[in-house]
Each structure stands twice: as C-alpha cells, then as structure tokens.
Amino acid sequence: MRLESLHLIDVRNYERLDLELQPGVTTFVGSNAQGKTNLLEAVHYLSLGRSHRVSSDQAMVRAGADAAVIRAEARSDMGQRIAVSVELRQGRNRAQLNGQPMQRMSDAFGAIRSVMLAPEDLTLVRGDPGDRRRFLDDLLAGRRATFAGVRSDLDRALAQRNAILKDARMTGRLQRDVLEVWTDTYVNTAGPVLAARIAAINALAAPVAEAYADLVAASPAQDVGRLPVLAYELSWGRTVTGTTGQPVPDPAELAAELREALAEQERDEVRRGMTLVGPHRDELFLGIGDLPAKGYASHGEQWSLALALKLASHEVIGEIGDQPIVLLDDVFAELDADRRRRLAARCAAFEQVLVTAAVGTEVPLEGMRVHIRAGTVIDPPSTGGST
C-alpha cells in the first residue's frame, strides 16, 4: 500500500496542507515543534482511529478552530484507489470511506494501513502491562479491521459486569441472575480476543527474533541465549510462550478457562467491586534470553526489542491484505550509527516509508525530502540523501 496524498484542515498546527506523496522514502525535515510528527499522527489516526500521542481527539483540532479534517488517498497493493476522510468535531466525529458516509467511525478505519515506530515505543518494554496489551490489540486491528469491533464488545461487557459487582459491593446485594447474563457475554467475547492475542505472539515470535538479531548484529544460531522471548501470561496463572507454527488457540477452550477462573474469584470480586480476571488483566511478557527485558536489558537492547516488535508487526499485518505504510517518527535520532544503518537497510525494502527528522543527515535513506516550518511546507519536495 502507498499513500498518494494527504490533506489537512485545522489539524494541530496546520491551517491547511495539501501534500502529494510518492512511493519509497519521504523524509519530513524541520526543527522541533514545527509539525513533522503531526503529519504521521494524522496518517496513523486513519489506520486505528486514535492518536498515538494523546487520548482525546480534540487535542488534534487546531487551537481556535471548531473542527479538524484529515483526508487521504491511497493505492492498494492491487492498484485499487482508497479514499478516507475524517472530521473531528466536539461530540460528533464523522467519517467517509470512498465517498460514502459511515454510520460508525470504526468502519472507516483500517482501510489505510500503517505501522508507527516512535520514541514512545520504548514503553512497550518499560511501561505498564496496558501498553503491551494495547500493542497486541493495535496489531490485531491493523491485521483485521473487524477485531476493533470485537474488542469494543468486550469492553462493553466488562463495563456492565463491573457495574453489577460495584453495586453489590455498595449495597451488599448481588443480582446473581443479571451477573450470570453479563458473565456469559463477557466470557464469550473474551474467548476470541484471547485466542487472537495468543495467535499474534506466535506469529510474532520468529520475525521479532530475526529483526532483533539484525538490529544488534547477532546471529540467531550463535547467540540464541540473548534473543527475545515473547509469552502471553493469562491472568489466572497460565503462560503461553510464543512459538512459530502453533495452531490458532480454541476461543471456546479459553472462554471455559476464564469462566472457571471467574467462579473461583467471585467472592473477592464482590468484595472489591470489579472483575479480577480476563483480558484486561493479562500481560505480554518480553524477555531477552532468560531475563525480563524490563529492568534487566540495557537501554540499547530495550530499544532494539521495541523496534523489532514494530518491524515484525509490519510482516504480520502484511500477511493478510495490503502491506502497511511505515511511519518513523524521529527514530533515527535515538540510535547509534550502526543501528541507524541496519534499520535503514530493513526500511529500504518497504514500499513506502514516511520519516521525520530534525537533522536530515541522521536519516541514511535516499528519497524525497520535504522541509517543514510552523505547519507549512517551506520549499518544493526534493530528492536526495541529505539536506
């Protein structure tokens, strides 16, 4: 897949931008706080329906404006034209896909596919379990757009179940029949989510190891003890290690395990007023060799693992449908010269890569250079390996 044009109206610091793009590498160059990251944020928003930087859509609306518009045209790997438009307005966002209004915003997302690599990705290793669960869910939504709907159904069922448990804690009376209805809904929607997450780490295992070994110049055959380990830790105590070639887990079996775990936790759940086991309590374990990457790996190892996870995501998402666009937000500035070269070598094979950099010479990739200042393209696009 490749992005052919990007149009912004009142997005962040852009009053208006109309940008035509080419296949290959485009590097947006400019000083800090000029709007480079805002461009990648807008593209990624069309993929997932949310920013990678903030939780509120309103933060993307330019100060003083009532609404923001993000519009993009792309071309699929089969040559089909894709047009997505989103209007962000307080309380009533709207979206169009190929000129047709969407009843649900989520129906427009995922048609344009992308994978973002950014300094924030270090939280995949150093951050909370929620950061790693979000990574898996974003990967699955990027692979199949329908996953976002399944995940939304799970969140709704969890919220209803928590409300019943909270009421029981406050009143001392448990509406058991109502709880059983929402428990059924919860476990039946959780099963497919759990199965998809476990399948995702199985699919990631080999490409993560390959990308990591490449970035740190290690041979998998010679340094197997220092390669990444991925495992899915279910909240009721079972751990599944990511292994290439494993069959897709049975959602019904996972749902049955969850139901049993919920029954064992019922007394504590009523006492605490919340659901204590399930996908919202699971963890994606990331290790280097025999040790957890969080707290034990060096800064360079943590960075390489975070980048390897995102590079592997490109491969896993691209197994079904179009190859995603790669977005690199100021990543090269975080790496030493050797890792820059190795990352660039991998990115050179992708159909389209959009890069931001404060210093163009930090990006060892040939391609178009677009200079940004204060939300404006300040010179015509140029090609070359330096600025």
DOPA-521774 format. One line per field, with one value per residue (C-alpha): residue number from 1; x negated, y negated, z negated. Coordinates in nm, 4 decimals, decimal comma. Each point is the difference from the previous one (the first is absolute). Layout:
BEGIN
resi <- c(NUM  ...) $
east <- c(X  ...) $
north <- c(Y  ...) $
up <- c(Z  ...) $
end
This chain:
BEGIN
resi <- c(1  2  3  4  5  6  7  8  9  10  11  12  13  14  15  16  17  18  19  20  21  22  23  24  25  26  27  28  29  30  31  32  33  34  35  36  37  38  39  40  41  42  43  44  45  46  47  48  49  50  51  52  53  54  55  56  57  58  59  60  61  62  63  64  65  66  67  68  69  70  71  72  73  74  75  76  77  78  79  80  81  82  83  84  85  86  87  88  89  90  91  92  93  94  95  96  97  98  99  100  101  102  103  104  105  106  107  108  109  110  111  112  113  114  115  116  117  118  119  120  121  122  123  124  125  126  127  128  129  130  131  132  133  134  135  136  137  138  139  140  141  142  143  144  145  146  147  148  149  150  151  152  153  154  155  156  157  158  159  160  161  162  163  164  165  166  167  168  169  170  171  172  173  174  175  176  177  178  179  180  181  182  183  184  185  186  187  188  189  190  191  192  193  194  195  196  197  198  199  200  201  202  203  204  205  206  207  208  209  210  211  212  213  214  215  216  217  218  219  220  221  222  223  224  225  226  227  228  229  230  231  232  233  234  235  236  237  238  239  240  241  242  243  244  245  246  247  248  249  250  251  252  253  254  255  256  257  258  259  260  261  262  263  264  265  266  267  268  269  270  271  272  273  274  275  276  277  278  279  280  281  282  283  284  285  286  287  288  289  290  291  292  293  294  295  296  297  298  299  300  301  302  303  304  305  306  307  308  309  310  311  312  313  314  315  316  317  318  319  320  321  322  323  324  325  326  327  328  329  330  331  332  333  334  335  336  337  338  339  340  341  342  343  344  345  346  347  348  349  350  351  352  353  354  355  356  357  358  359  360  361  362  363  364  365  366  367  368  369  370  371  372  373  374  375  376  377  378  379  380  381  382  383  384  385  386  387) $
east <- c(0,0000  -0,1126  0,1383  0,0442  0,1234  0,0684  0,2288  0,0363  0,2306  -0,0467  -0,1940  -0,2422  -0,2097  0,1107  0,2605  -0,0042  -0,2335  0,0247  -0,2878  -0,0659  -0,2142  -0,2048  -0,0913  -0,3227  -0,1365  0,1213  -0,1815  0,1618  -0,2803  0,0340  -0,0836  0,1911  0,3639  0,0467  0,2627  -0,1917  0,1469  0,3481  -0,0135  -0,0752  0,2568  0,2674  -0,0863  -0,0064  0,3337  0,1611  -0,1344  0,1099  0,2462  -0,2070  -0,3204  -0,3169  -0,0750  0,3203  0,3280  0,2275  0,0804  0,0573  -0,3721  -0,0463  0,2266  -0,1935  0,0344  0,2926  0,1573  0,3333  -0,1013  -0,2882  0,0025  -0,2439  0,0353  -0,2258  -0,0078  -0,1906  -0,0569  0,0266  -0,2523  0,2495  0,0267  0,3377  0,0570  0,0894  0,1249  0,0591  0,1218  0,0551  0,1463  -0,0808  0,2595  0,0923  0,2569  0,0680  -0,2898  0,0836  -0,1745  0,0232  -0,1470  -0,0286  0,2478  0,2649  0,0940  -0,0588  0,2625  -0,2757  -0,3383  -0,1717  0,1214  -0,2376  -0,3101  -0,2393  0,0491  -0,3277  -0,2514  -0,3080  -0,2570  -0,1467  -0,3491  -0,0525  -0,1979  0,3163  -0,0454  -0,2514  0,3048  0,0666  -0,2948  -0,0156  0,3662  0,3012  0,1746  0,2712  -0,2557  -0,0859  0,3640  0,0718  -0,2860  0,1485  0,3503  -0,1270  -0,1872  0,3120  0,2168  -0,2562  0,0042  0,3811  0,2100  0,2860  -0,2072  0,0656  0,3723  -0,0605  -0,2220  0,2680  0,2611  -0,2311  -0,0505  0,3763  0,0622  -0,2782  0,1435  0,3455  -0,1377  -0,2071  0,3057  0,1908  -0,2919  -0,0451  0,3691  -0,0289  -0,2942  0,1891  0,3405  -0,0986  0,2453  -0,1231  0,2359  -0,1226  0,2294  -0,1073  -0,3651  0,0276  0,1381  -0,2903  -0,2502  0,1184  -0,0394  -0,3374  -0,1570  0,1448  -0,1509  -0,3231  -0,0691  -0,0645  -0,2093  -0,2179  -0,0391  -0,0949  -0,2574  -0,1665  0,0018  -0,1619  -0,2960  -0,0469  -0,0089  -0,2377  -0,2508  -0,2177  0,0094  -0,0761  -0,3021  -0,1203  0,0427  -0,1621  -0,2991  -0,0395  0,0148  -0,2558  -0,2146  0,0478  0,0226  0,3034  -0,2031  -0,2916  0,1760  0,3283  -0,0207  0,0306  0,2883  0,3508  0,2603  0,3713  0,2626  0,3645  0,0727  0,3671  0,1351  0,1003  -0,3582  -0,0658  -0,2783  -0,0219  -0,3421  0,0039  -0,1051  0,0028  0,2338  0,2374  0,3670  0,2466  0,1289  0,3590  0,2057  0,2546  -0,2671  -0,1393  0,3506  0,0570  -0,3260  0,1020  0,3439  -0,1576  -0,2414  0,2865  0,1912  -0,3031  -0,0342  0,3680  -0,0261  -0,2992  0,1647  0,3089  -0,2157  -0,2077  0,2767  -0,1862  -0,0874  -0,3336  -0,0886  0,0197  -0,1711  -0,0213  -0,2273  -0,2258  -0,3643  -0,2244  -0,3330  -0,3060  -0,3344  -0,3566  -0,1429  0,1074  0,0706  0,2871  -0,0917  0,1575  -0,2529  -0,2749  -0,0724  -0,2276  0,1396  -0,1270  0,1540  0,3334  0,0015  -0,0917  0,2763  0,2592  -0,1036  -0,0032  0,3584  0,1127  -0,1988  0,1493  0,3452  -0,0487  -0,0557  0,2883  0,2498  -0,1130  0,0679  0,3677  0,0809  -0,2104  -0,3486  0,0231  -0,1645  -0,2942  -0,0102  -0,3289  0,0374  -0,3422  -0,1262  -0,3430  -0,0991  0,0364  -0,2409  -0,3745  -0,1498  -0,0099  0,3631  0,1038  -0,1649  0,1595  0,3474  -0,0365  -0,0923  0,3211  0,2127  -0,1423  0,1908  0,3413  0,2243  0,0522  -0,1688  0,0791  -0,2723  -0,0381  -0,3352  -0,1326  -0,3295  0,0286  -0,3496  0,1095  0,2207  -0,2130  0,2761  0,0240  0,3250  0,2136  -0,0740  0,2773  -0,0920  0,2548  0,0137  0,2891  0,2534  -0,1024  -0,1994  -0,2689  -0,1537  0,0929  -0,0642  -0,3491  -0,1769  -0,3315  -0,1729  -0,0778  0,1252) $
north <- c(0,0000  -0,3544  -0,3388  -0,2281  -0,3168  -0,1454  -0,2980  -0,1695  -0,2797  -0,1423  0,3015  -0,0862  -0,2914  0,0463  -0,2480  0,1729  0,2468  0,1747  0,2401  0,2392  0,3029  0,2497  0,3656  0,0646  -0,2215  -0,3491  -0,1796  -0,2984  -0,2212  -0,2888  -0,1270  0,1234  -0,1107  -0,0900  0,2660  0,2989  0,2520  -0,1447  0,1316  0,3566  -0,0247  -0,0911  0,2975  0,2389  -0,1343  0,1175  0,3493  0,0447  -0,2778  -0,1547  -0,1920  0,1729  -0,3054  -0,1072  0,1565  -0,2873  -0,0697  -0,3655  -0,0427  0,0465  -0,2947  -0,3212  -0,2584  -0,2306  0,2289  0,1782  0,3163  0,1756  0,1984  0,2754  0,1299  0,2415  0,1897  0,3258  0,2783  0,3636  0,2652  0,1102  -0,3533  -0,0892  -0,3612  -0,0572  -0,3335  -0,0623  -0,3231  -0,0732  -0,3112  -0,0477  -0,2164  -0,0195  0,2705  0,1090  0,1245  0,1080  0,2205  0,0913  0,2954  -0,0309  -0,2867  0,1861  -0,1239  0,2617  0,0550  0,1059  -0,1698  0,3363  0,1105  -0,2489  0,1037  0,2661  -0,0590  -0,1927  0,2182  -0,1239  0,0955  -0,2744  0,0080  -0,2823  -0,0837  0,0792  0,3645  0,0424  0,0255  0,3400  0,1235  -0,2415  -0,0876  0,1563  0,3207  -0,2158  -0,1363  0,3503  0,1100  -0,3076  0,0940  0,3439  -0,1382  -0,2671  0,2689  0,2151  -0,2956  -0,0844  0,3583  0,0304  -0,3125  0,2074  0,0676  -0,3546  0,0791  0,3212  -0,1889  -0,2663  0,2664  0,1422  -0,3413  -0,0532  0,3366  -0,0607  -0,3404  0,1474  0,2824  -0,2426  -0,2174  0,2964  0,0943  -0,3588  -0,0204  0,3257  -0,1373  -0,3189  0,1543  0,3419  0,1607  0,1864  0,0203  0,3488  0,0604  -0,3261  0,0718  0,3405  -0,1579  -0,2439  0,2667  0,2070  -0,2995  -0,0842  0,3454  0,0551  -0,3271  0,0515  0,3399  -0,1332  -0,2890  0,2342  0,2395  -0,2832  -0,1401  0,3374  0,0625  -0,3416  0,0777  0,3322  -0,1873  -0,2613  0,2407  0,0692  -0,3462  -0,1719  0,2242  -0,0617  -0,3764  -0,0217  0,2096  -0,2194  -0,3255  0,1129  0,1881  0,3322  0,3386  0,1981  0,3191  -0,1393  -0,2165  0,1761  -0,0692  -0,3724  0,0016  -0,1267  0,2150  -0,0806  0,1582  -0,0657  0,0107  0,0711  -0,1669  0,3306  0,1283  0,1796  -0,1161  0,0684  -0,0521  -0,1386  0,2756  -0,0109  0,2442  0,0604  0,0488  -0,2784  0,0452  0,1094  -0,3010  0,2319  0,1699  -0,3351  -0,1227  0,3111  -0,0599  -0,3599  0,1029  0,2394  -0,2683  -0,2475  0,2507  0,0403  -0,3762  -0,0854  -0,0716  -0,2309  -0,1655  -0,0898  -0,1240  -0,2214  -0,0909  0,0875  0,2802  0,1448  0,2346  -0,0311  -0,1654  -0,3366  0,1597  0,2038  -0,0781  0,0304  0,1148  -0,1286  0,1537  -0,0069  0,3436  0,1283  -0,3400  -0,2503  -0,2838  -0,2474  -0,0714  0,2309  -0,0830  -0,2901  -0,3150  0,1113  0,3442  -0,1488  -0,2360  0,2786  0,2212  -0,2773  -0,0624  0,3735  0,0299  -0,2753  0,1328  0,3448  -0,1617  -0,1155  0,3602  0,1430  -0,2639  0,0390  0,3749  -0,0874  -0,2722  -0,3007  -0,0701  -0,2843  -0,3390  -0,0413  -0,3160  -0,0845  -0,2882  -0,1352  0,3532  -0,0352  -0,2708  0,2578  0,2498  0,0285  -0,0038  0,3787  0,0502  -0,2868  0,1770  0,3320  -0,1490  -0,1895  0,3202  0,1645  -0,3051  -0,0314  0,3172  -0,1455  -0,1480  -0,3284  -0,1515  -0,3402  -0,1321  -0,3038  -0,1447  -0,3208  0,0564  0,1540  0,1472  0,2308  0,1887  0,2321  0,0520  -0,1335  -0,1579  -0,3114  -0,2725  -0,2363  -0,2908  -0,1044  -0,3259  -0,1050  0,2258  -0,0971  0,1643  -0,2619  0,1243  0,2344  0,3697  0,1109  0,3322  0,0996  0,1468  -0,3177  -0,3497) $
up <- c(0,0000  0,0602  -0,0958  0,3007  -0,1682  -0,3427  -0,0642  -0,3373  -0,1105  -0,3504  -0,1224  -0,2811  0,1325  0,3636  0,1183  0,3364  0,1672  0,3358  0,0491  0,2877  -0,0812  0,1971  -0,0597  -0,1869  -0,2748  -0,0883  -0,2820  -0,1705  -0,1305  -0,2433  -0,3459  -0,3014  -0,0441  0,3671  0,0797  0,1371  -0,2435  0,0602  0,3574  -0,1072  -0,2783  0,2559  0,2227  -0,2948  -0,1250  0,3240  -0,0694  -0,3616  -0,0748  -0,2764  -0,0531  -0,1161  -0,2161  -0,1773  -0,1058  0,1067  0,3639  -0,0878  -0,0617  0,3754  0,0867  0,0657  -0,2775  0,0762  0,2615  -0,0379  0,1824  0,1718  0,3238  0,0966  0,3539  0,1850  0,3253  0,0260  0,2491  -0,1044  0,0972  0,2683  0,1366  -0,1481  -0,1064  -0,3651  -0,1339  -0,3701  -0,1574  -0,3687  -0,1603  -0,3671  -0,1684  -0,3682  -0,0730  0,3588  0,2069  0,3537  0,2545  0,3665  0,1855  0,3768  -0,0079  -0,2006  -0,3501  -0,2687  -0,2691  -0,2383  -0,0080  -0,0414  0,3439  0,1640  -0,1891  0,1202  0,3716  -0,0113  -0,1797  -0,1800  -0,2611  -0,2183  -0,1512  -0,2492  -0,3165  -0,1975  0,1012  -0,2797  -0,2285  0,1604  -0,2024  -0,2930  -0,0416  -0,1661  0,1120  0,1585  0,2472  0,1152  0,0183  0,2120  0,2320  0,0575  0,0557  0,2422  0,1919  0,0211  0,1060  0,2669  0,1234  0,0037  -0,0404  -0,1487  -0,3129  -0,1214  -0,0146  -0,1949  -0,2431  -0,0421  -0,0799  -0,2663  -0,1603  -0,0108  -0,1651  -0,2525  -0,0901  -0,0600  -0,2112  -0,2055  -0,0572  -0,1480  -0,2235  -0,1159  -0,0856  -0,1967  -0,1964  -0,0872  -0,0801  -0,1270  0,2451  0,3055  0,2990  0,0853  0,2961  0,1637  -0,0789  0,1660  0,3188  0,0251  -0,1008  0,2966  0,2316  -0,1490  0,0329  0,3485  0,1272  -0,1937  0,1581  0,3527  -0,1352  -0,2030  0,2912  0,2351  -0,2416  -0,0506  0,3754  0,0449  -0,2254  0,1786  0,3306  -0,1413  -0,1549  0,3053  0,1647  -0,3325  -0,0559  0,3556  -0,0155  -0,3432  0,1056  0,3077  -0,1976  -0,2583  0,2549  -0,1791  0,1665  -0,1208  0,0237  -0,2016  -0,2586  -0,0622  -0,3738  0,0572  0,2464  -0,0834  -0,1687  0,0257  -0,2227  -0,0794  -0,3725  -0,0650  -0,3126  -0,1599  -0,0039  0,3299  0,2320  0,3742  0,1584  0,3527  0,2383  0,3784  0,1726  -0,2903  0,0929  -0,0722  -0,3567  -0,0500  -0,1213  -0,1630  -0,2125  -0,1119  -0,0810  -0,2125  -0,1880  -0,0644  -0,1235  -0,2501  -0,1179  -0,0459  -0,2123  -0,2259  -0,0367  -0,0578  -0,3723  0,0475  0,2990  -0,2008  -0,2862  0,2298  0,2454  0,3190  0,2409  -0,1072  0,2868  0,3756  0,2975  -0,1812  -0,2622  0,2307  0,0781  0,3042  -0,1400  0,1844  -0,0817  0,1280  -0,0517  -0,3406  -0,1567  0,0274  0,2341  -0,2415  -0,2713  0,1288  0,3646  0,0895  0,1570  0,3412  -0,0391  -0,1066  0,2970  0,2395  -0,1410  0,0329  0,3615  0,0729  -0,1257  0,2359  0,2967  -0,0609  -0,0146  0,3580  0,1064  -0,2033  0,1160  0,3604  -0,0049  0,0508  0,2501  0,0928  -0,1269  -0,2542  0,0415  -0,2388  -0,2123  -0,1750  -0,2427  -0,0955  -0,0548  0,1602  -0,2496  -0,2791  0,1559  0,0384  0,3497  0,0353  -0,1022  0,2301  0,2907  -0,0853  -0,0454  0,3276  0,1815  -0,1145  0,0799  0,3500  0,0924  -0,0921  0,2670  -0,1816  -0,3030  -0,1516  -0,2297  -0,2258  -0,1024  -0,1486  0,1842  0,3423  -0,0062  -0,2839  0,2473  0,2172  0,2560  0,3522  0,1103  -0,0052  -0,2575  -0,1095  -0,2265  -0,2620  -0,1930  -0,2254  0,1703  0,3523  0,2787  0,0505  0,3250  0,2834  -0,0639  0,0927  0,0250  -0,1424  -0,2990  -0,1918  -0,0716) $
end
